[in-house]
């Protein structure tokens, strides 16, 4: 049986997760989807329910999708669904997990790495994070959960952008980029999200598609994240009109969720890199939300793709370096108050 793809849908309270979920379930995409909800919100999908098996909290809907509420452990729920699929009792093509608005998606993502049985049956495709344009800035200021959800994202959908001024949306996108430059952002009206933007994004696959977004690297080089080619040090006074406090634009936010990039044309020593990454993950793992990279390693003619969530990391051989291609390493780290200098200096010392 081929692996069942899984999408994690996260976002702070009121960001529109249920609206997007309804859209996914009612879209005529011909796919049967199993939805796992941490809790059934007020916007239950009652009008579509056909069969309600209260004993196991699995609901069959008239479009062939199923819905189940987690009362126990996520692992048990996934095992139950896979077993029913194998026995032909349930028919579904993929799973969407909707987390509660206050949830940290990290432990949910880790389930797919830590548990061998789950890893043999499921493939974690991506984490989608919804951000409410009207309330996000305040939520980010006040709630670490909201910032963490952005740090974990493979794709960010910005909802309610029609309720705020255009410059406020730009300011929000700028802030999101500072927190997580590797996740594409899209302002959406939920009736209009294309299924292609939701499924099969391969955000978690250890394969060639994991190459870091080249636009992200360009933005890093300018230090501006695509913003007007105008640069100044973080926190430094700036009278550029888009930075004037009080106008809702890019004034400085000292978020604890931040990202940084390491890149080098020199090869890594595999032994040194393994020791260093093992050490930093041991110390900073709980604060390391997402990290991934494409590496030039001594002793192999192939790219090495690596990534991790918190303390769990993995690597895989990618494609061979093409003829004439410059061999280099690019790594991005997204985390909570990570000591950038220690990481960059340590990685530098792992080079051959």
C-alpha positions in Angstrom: 0.0 0.0 0.0 1.5 3.4 -0.9 1.9 6.0 1.9 -1.1 8.1 2.8 -0.3 11.8 2.5 -1.1 14.0 5.5 -1.6 17.8 5.6 -1.5 19.6 9.0 -3.8 22.6 9.1 -2.9 25.1 11.8 -3.6 28.8 12.7 -4.7 30.9 15.6 -8.3 31.0 16.8 -10.6 32.6 14.2 -8.1 32.5 11.4 -10.4 30.5 9.1 -9.3 26.9 9.4 -12.8 25.5 9.5 -13.8 27.7 6.5 -10.9 26.3 4.5 -11.6 22.8 5.6 -15.2 23.1 4.4 -14.0 24.4 1.1 -11.6 21.4 0.8 -14.3 18.9 1.7 -16.9 20.3 -0.7 -14.6 20.9 -3.7 -15.2 18.5 -6.6 -11.6 17.2 -6.7 -12.5 13.5 -6.7 -10.4 12.8 -3.6 -11.7 11.1 -0.5 -10.3 12.9 2.5 -10.1 11.8 6.2 -10.2 14.8 8.5 -8.9 14.5 12.0 -10.0 17.3 14.3 -8.6 18.0 17.7 -12.0 19.2 18.6 -15.3 19.9 16.9 -15.8 23.6 16.8 -19.1 25.4 16.6 -19.0 25.3 12.8 -19.6 21.6 12.7 -20.0 20.0 9.3 -23.4 18.6 10.4 -25.2 19.3 7.2 -23.0 16.8 5.4 -23.1 14.0 7.9 -24.5 10.7 6.8 -23.3 8.2 9.3 -22.3 9.0 12.9 -20.4 6.3 14.6 -20.3 7.9 18.1 -18.4 5.0 19.6 -15.3 5.8 17.6 -16.1 9.4 16.7 -15.8 8.7 13.0 -18.3 10.5 10.8 -19.0 9.5 7.2 -19.9 12.4 4.9 -22.0 12.2 1.8 -19.1 13.2 -0.5 -17.1 10.1 0.6 -15.0 12.0 3.0 -14.8 11.0 6.6 -14.3 13.1 9.8 -13.1 12.0 13.2 -12.6 13.8 16.4 -9.6 13.0 18.6 -10.5 11.9 22.0 -7.4 9.9 22.6 -3.9 10.1 21.1 -3.3 11.2 17.5 -1.2 8.0 17.0 -4.1 5.8 18.0 -6.4 7.6 15.7 -4.0 7.3 12.7 -3.5 3.6 13.5 -7.3 3.1 13.6 -7.8 4.9 10.2 -5.0 3.0 8.5 -6.3 -0.4 9.8 -9.8 0.4 8.6 -8.5 1.4 5.2 -6.5 -1.8 4.9 -9.5 -3.9 5.8 -11.6 -2.0 3.2 -13.9 -0.6 5.9 -13.0 3.0 5.1 -12.0 4.5 1.8 -9.9 7.6 1.8 -6.9 9.0 -0.2 -5.4 11.4 2.2 -5.6 12.8 5.7 -6.0 16.5 6.9 -5.3 17.1 10.6 -6.9 20.3 11.9 -5.2 21.4 15.1 -6.8 23.6 17.8 -6.2 27.3 17.5 -3.9 27.2 20.5 -1.9 24.2 19.4 1.8 24.0 18.7 2.0 21.9 15.5 5.5 20.6 16.4 4.4 17.5 18.4 1.8 16.6 15.7 4.6 16.8 13.0 6.9 14.7 15.2 4.4 11.9 15.4 5.3 11.1 11.7 9.0 10.9 12.5 9.1 9.2 15.9 6.7 6.4 15.4 7.9 3.7 13.0 4.4 2.2 12.4 3.1 5.6 11.5 6.1 6.4 9.3 5.5 3.1 7.4 1.9 4.1 6.6 1.8 7.9 6.3 3.8 10.6 4.6 3.7 14.1 6.1 3.2 16.4 3.1 3.1 19.9 4.6 2.0 22.2 7.4 -0.4 24.9 6.3 -0.7 27.9 8.6 -3.6 30.4 8.4 -3.1 33.9 9.5 -5.9 36.4 10.2 -4.8 39.7 8.6 -7.1 41.7 10.9 -5.9 40.4 14.2 -2.5 38.8 13.5 -0.2 41.6 14.5 -1.7 41.7 18.0 -1.8 37.9 18.2 1.9 37.8 17.3 2.7 40.4 19.9 0.8 38.6 22.7 0.9 34.9 21.9 3.8 32.7 21.3 1.6 29.9 19.9 0.7 32.2 17.0 4.3 32.9 16.3 5.3 29.2 16.5 2.5 28.3 14.1 4.1 30.6 11.5 7.6 29.2 12.2 6.4 25.7 11.4 4.6 26.6 8.2 5.4 25.2 4.7 2.7 27.5 3.2 1.0 30.5 4.8 -2.5 31.6 3.8 -3.5 35.1 4.9 -7.2 35.4 5.5 -9.4 38.5 5.9 -7.0 40.7 4.0 -10.0 42.5 2.5 -10.8 43.8 5.9 -7.6 45.8 6.3 -5.7 48.4 4.3 -3.3 47.3 1.7 -0.3 48.7 3.5 -1.2 46.8 6.6 -1.2 43.6 4.6 2.2 44.4 3.3 3.5 45.1 6.8 2.1 41.8 7.9 3.7 39.9 5.0 7.0 41.6 5.8 6.8 40.4 9.4 5.9 36.9 8.4 8.9 36.8 6.1 11.1 37.8 9.0 9.8 34.9 11.0 9.7 32.3 8.2 11.1 33.2 4.9 10.9 29.7 3.5 7.1 29.5 3.5 5.3 31.1 0.5 2.6 33.5 1.5 -0.8 33.9 -0.3 -3.6 36.3 0.6 -6.8 34.2 0.1 -10.5 34.5 0.1 -11.5 31.1 1.3 -13.9 30.3 -1.5 -10.9 30.6 -3.9 -8.1 28.5 -2.6 -7.0 26.1 -5.4 -6.6 22.6 -4.2 -3.1 22.6 -5.9 -2.1 25.2 -3.2 -3.2 22.9 -0.4 -2.2 19.3 -1.3 1.0 17.6 -2.6 3.2 20.5 -1.6 6.0 18.1 -0.5 7.0 20.5 2.2 8.4 17.7 4.3 9.8 15.4 1.6 13.5 14.7 1.8 14.0 14.9 -1.9 15.2 17.3 -4.7 12.1 19.5 -4.4 13.3 20.5 -1.0 15.8 22.9 -2.6 15.4 26.1 -0.7 13.3 28.8 -2.5 15.8 30.9 -4.5 13.7 34.0 -4.0 14.2 33.6 -0.2 17.9 33.5 -0.7 17.8 36.6 -2.8 15.8 38.4 -0.2 18.3 37.3 2.5 21.2 38.7 0.4 19.5 42.1 0.2 18.6 42.0 3.9 15.3 43.5 2.9 13.1 40.5 2.2 12.0 41.9 -1.1 11.2 45.3 0.3 12.1 48.3 -1.8 15.9 47.5 -1.9 16.1 49.7 1.2 18.2 48.4 4.0 19.1 49.3 7.6 20.1 47.4 10.7 17.3 45.8 12.7 16.1 48.2 15.4 18.1 51.1 13.9 16.2 54.4 13.4 14.8 54.7 9.9 12.6 57.4 8.5 11.7 55.5 5.3 8.0 56.1 5.0 7.1 52.4 5.3 8.8 52.2 8.7 7.2 55.2 10.4 5.5 53.9 13.6 1.8 54.5 13.8 1.1 54.2 10.1 0.5 50.5 10.3 3.5 49.7 8.1 6.9 48.0 8.7 8.0 49.3 12.1 10.2 46.9 14.0 8.8 43.9 15.8 11.2 42.0 18.0 9.6 38.6 17.5 11.3 35.6 19.2 10.6 33.4 16.2 13.3 34.3 13.6 15.2 32.7 10.8 18.7 32.8 9.5 20.6 31.2 6.6 24.1 29.6 6.4 25.7 29.1 3.0 29.1 28.1 1.9 30.9 26.8 -1.3 33.2 24.7 0.8 32.3 21.1 1.5 31.2 19.9 4.9 33.1 17.2 6.8 30.3 14.6 7.5 31.7 13.6 10.9 32.2 17.2 12.1 28.8 18.3 10.9 27.0 15.3 12.5 28.7 16.0 15.8 27.9 19.7 15.7 24.2 19.3 14.7 23.9 16.6 17.3 25.2 19.0 20.0 23.0 22.0 19.0 19.9 19.8 18.7 20.6 18.4 22.1 20.8 21.9 23.6 18.4 24.0 21.5 16.1 21.3 20.1 12.9 22.4 21.8 13.4 25.9 20.3 14.3 24.7 16.8 11.0 24.8 15.0 12.1 23.9 11.4 15.4 23.6 9.8 16.4 22.2 6.4 19.1 22.4 3.8 20.8 21.2 0.7 24.4 20.3 1.5 27.7 19.9 -0.3 29.3 17.0 1.6 32.9 15.7 1.2 33.0 12.2 -0.2 29.8 12.2 -2.2 28.9 13.5 -5.7 25.3 13.9 -4.7 23.5 16.6 -2.9 22.6 15.8 0.7 19.1 16.9 1.8 18.6 17.4 5.5 15.8 18.7 7.7 14.3 18.5 11.1 11.6 19.5 13.6 12.7 20.2 17.2 15.1 17.4 18.3 14.3 15.1 15.3 16.3 15.4 12.1 17.0 13.3 9.1 19.0 13.4 5.9 18.8 11.7 2.5 20.9 11.6 -0.6 19.4 13.9 -3.3 20.3 14.1 -7.0 23.9 14.3 -8.3 25.4 17.7 -8.8 24.9 18.6 -12.4 27.9 19.2 -14.6 29.1 22.7 -14.2 26.8 23.3 -11.2 28.5 25.2 -8.3 28.6 22.8 -5.4 27.5 24.7 -2.3 25.5 24.3 0.9 22.4 26.3 1.9 20.7 25.8 5.3 17.9 27.7 6.9 17.0 27.6 10.6 13.8 28.8 12.0 13.5 28.9 15.8 12.8 30.7 19.0 15.7 33.0 20.2 18.3 30.8 18.6 21.9 32.0 19.0 22.6 32.8 15.4 26.4 33.5 15.9 27.0 30.1 17.7 25.2 28.3 14.8 27.0 30.1 12.0 30.5 29.9 13.6 29.9 26.2 14.5 28.9 25.4 11.0 31.9 27.2 9.6 34.1 25.0 11.7 32.5 21.9 10.2 33.7 22.8 6.7 36.7 20.9 5.2 
